[in-house]
């Protein structure tokens, strides 16, 4: 099966983001990705898309989230880009520290890093690139 | 039994078991569904339900928005000495709770009988 590449422009809407996410997950399932890998990728996708829609694009339906991915049988590379002004990665507190455990928010980036094999943000802070090997 | 159901990846079913209100969470508590979970927990907390048991045996996924809904409920019900307890999370969800250290906030039970005791 050849590597598949796709780019989708999604309005800042959770339902539409979910449809794009489901399409990617279905492709991964067709390629035999393990249940554990699918859980990890789904989680990282949800966190990345939620961050892009809610924090990057501030839920503005006129703003777009671009989801692009390359899928092979061995790994998937995902890029999520929003139209926001970015953020300071260094200013994100550790959600697992005792003082932050009861904070309702702030776990998205930590979860992406915990569940994907590679996570990189661009300098502007409005794009995340993630990679996960099928294990 | 009250059911919050729609053509959705998430179903929520509430019932009373002794002193506890048990909410069976079925399916996926992802970014699209988390608000419904939040609303249900918020309703229980507003009514000052003392013991809220989230039965996670059939919940196969949760993201940080779903976790946020549970944490928000935990903070609010503490004000009246209420408690949210988690019942039988699936292995992947339990691992997620451990990764986020939320196992420090929520008692986790394997038995409904134990989870619903005063």
Interface residues (C-beta under 8 A of the other chain):
Chain A: X14 X15 X17 X18 X36 X39 X42 X43 X46 X47 X49 X50 X95 X96 X101 X102 X103 X104 X105 X107 X108 X110 X111 X114
Chain B: X30 X31 X32 X61 X63 X64 X65 X67 X68 X69 X71 X72 X74 X75 X92 X96 X99 X100 X101 X102 X104 X105
